[in-house]
């Protein structure tokens, strides 16, 4: 997906089994971020950064939604372990990840694999992507601050 594209209506089921839809957020902005694997160091740092700055993001009009290929049970365990109080979509079939364009080839330690490309989409009140942070831009430990800096201009 690109800037100006509308995110899919059906986003998936979260860690509590709730179906999450774009229309649930009509009139609100969204930080929709994809991450490779719950409970890994980078993904934990990123999630905790977003949780730590959740109040500031909400004050700017944003709700947070995470998505990875992990199963609901692992997403729940991750959310519980780090007190993450936002939806973590369990996209086990990679449907949303593929629609967003953040499922593909990546290179780690010289090995080529297929997986989730760490990406963040800032979505406006109408479900339209207004900014994309790509894998090379995201600094997991301070990602919420990167988003806030962008929002504040």
C-alpha positions in Angstrom: 0.0 0.0 0.0 1.0 3.6 -0.6 0.3 7.0 0.8 -3.3 7.9 -0.2 -4.5 4.3 -0.2 -7.4 3.2 2.0 -6.6 0.4 4.5 -8.7 -2.8 4.3 -12.0 -2.8 6.2 -11.4 -6.2 7.9 -8.1 -6.0 9.8 -8.4 -9.3 11.6 -8.9 -10.8 15.1 -7.0 -9.4 18.1 -5.4 -11.2 21.1 -8.8 -11.4 22.7 -10.6 -12.9 19.7 -12.3 -9.6 18.8 -12.7 -8.8 15.1 -11.1 -5.4 14.4 -12.4 -3.4 11.4 -11.3 -0.1 10.0 -14.8 1.3 10.4 -14.5 0.7 14.2 -12.0 3.7 14.1 -14.0 6.0 11.8 -13.3 9.6 12.8 -10.1 8.5 14.6 -6.6 8.3 13.4 -4.6 5.0 13.6 -1.0 4.0 14.2 -1.1 0.6 12.4 2.2 -1.1 12.9 3.5 -4.5 11.8 6.2 -6.4 13.6 7.9 -9.7 13.0 7.5 -11.7 16.2 6.0 -11.1 19.7 8.4 -11.4 22.6 11.5 -10.7 20.7 13.8 -7.9 21.7 13.1 -5.4 18.9 9.4 -6.1 18.8 9.1 -5.8 22.6 11.1 -2.5 22.5 8.8 -1.1 19.8 5.5 -2.2 21.5 6.7 -0.8 24.9 7.7 2.5 23.2 4.2 2.8 21.8 2.5 1.8 25.1 4.7 4.3 27.0 3.6 7.1 24.7 0.0 6.0 24.2 -1.5 8.9 26.1 0.4 11.4 23.9 -0.6 9.5 20.8 -4.2 9.5 21.9 -4.0 13.2 22.6 -2.9 13.7 19.0 -6.0 11.7 17.9 -4.3 8.3 17.3 -5.3 4.8 18.3 -2.7 2.0 18.2 -3.1 -1.3 16.4 -0.3 -3.9 16.1 -0.2 -6.8 13.7 2.0 -9.9 13.3 1.8 -13.4 12.1 1.7 -14.7 15.7 -1.3 -16.7 17.0 -3.9 -15.2 19.3 -2.5 -17.0 22.3 1.0 -15.6 21.8 -0.3 -12.1 21.1 -2.3 -12.3 24.4 0.7 -13.5 26.3 2.8 -10.7 24.8 0.1 -8.1 25.7 -0.3 -9.4 29.2 3.5 -9.6 29.8 4.1 -6.0 28.8 0.7 -4.5 29.8 -0.1 -3.6 26.2 -3.6 -2.2 26.2 -4.2 -1.9 22.4 -5.2 -4.6 19.9 -2.6 -6.9 18.5 -4.0 -8.6 15.4 -3.1 -12.3 15.0 -2.7 -12.5 11.2 -1.7 -16.1 11.1 -2.6 -16.4 7.4 -0.7 -13.1 6.6 -3.8 -11.8 4.8 -3.5 -8.2 6.2 0.3 -8.2 6.1 0.1 -9.0 2.4 -2.6 -6.5 1.7 -0.5 -3.8 3.4 2.6 -4.8 1.5 4.6 -5.6 4.6 5.0 -9.3 4.0 8.0 -10.2 1.8 11.6 -11.0 1.4 14.1 -9.7 3.9 17.7 -10.4 4.7 19.0 -11.1 8.2 22.6 -12.2 8.9 23.1 -12.8 5.2 20.1 -15.1 4.9 17.1 -14.4 2.7 13.8 -15.2 4.2 10.1 -14.4 3.7 8.4 -12.6 6.6 7.0 -9.5 8.2 8.7 -6.3 7.2 8.6 -3.9 10.2 6.4 -1.1 8.9 4.2 1.6 10.5 1.3 3.3 8.7 -0.3 6.5 10.0 -3.9 6.4 8.9 -6.2 9.4 8.9 -9.8 9.6 10.2 -11.1 8.2 6.9 -8.9 5.1 6.8 -6.4 6.6 4.3 -2.7 6.1 4.8 -1.0 9.5 5.3 2.5 8.4 6.2 4.6 5.2 6.0 7.6 4.4 8.2 9.6 1.7 6.4 11.8 -1.0 8.0 15.1 1.0 7.6 13.5 4.1 9.3 12.1 2.6 12.4 14.2 2.7 15.6 12.3 0.3 17.9 13.3 1.8 21.2 12.1 5.3 20.3 9.6 4.6 17.6 6.7 6.4 19.4 8.9 9.5 19.6 9.6 9.2 15.9 5.9 9.2 15.2 5.2 12.1 17.6 8.0 14.1 16.0 6.4 13.5 12.6 2.9 14.4 13.9 4.2 17.6 15.5 5.9 18.5 12.3 
